[in-house]
């Protein structure tokens, strides 16, 4: 049992370090199953987002020499849920939780992808200049 958990943990860590691999794998598998392009991309985004959270938090910690990256991005996620939920409540008078979480999750994917690229370039430049 310990070997299996170790392999699972190492696989998760690897996919967190290279978060575009889960995106491509999920997209290709869904397309091979016969899903249309748009739902396949949506599923790939949903699967990749947790890997991006971990990866961007680790890059943030490494780039800025801190240990608070995960908590900062968790706080931003909670603020996003509150803001989008409040907007939904004002516009429609009620909150559709499924749409709320999907919207926050997809916006998180977009922002974290941009953050991943920016922090990766920053980290590479820091490494080169040292």
Residue pairs with C-beta under 8 A, 6 or more apart in sequence:
15 21
15 22
15 51
16 51
16 54
16 55
16 58
17 55
17 58
19 48
19 51
19 52
19 55
19 116
20 48
22 44
22 47
22 48
22 51
23 44
23 45
23 47
23 48
24 44
26 40
26 43
26 44
26 47
26 48
27 40
27 41
27 43
27 44
30 39
30 40
30 43
30 44
31 37
31 40
35 43
42 106
45 105
45 106
45 109
46 105
46 106
46 109
48 109
49 105
49 108
49 109
49 112
52 108
52 109
52 112
52 113
52 116
53 70
53 73
53 77
53 108
53 112
54 70
55 116
56 69
56 73
56 112
56 115
56 116
56 119
57 69
57 70
57 72
57 73
58 69
59 69
59 115
59 116
59 119
59 120
59 123
60 66
60 69
60 72
60 73
60 115
60 119
61 67
61 68
61 69
61 70
62 123
63 119
63 122
63 123
63 126
73 112
77 104
77 108
80 104
80 107
80 108
81 100
81 101
81 104
84 100
84 103
84 104
84 107
85 95
85 100
88 94
88 95
88 96
88 99
88 100
89 95
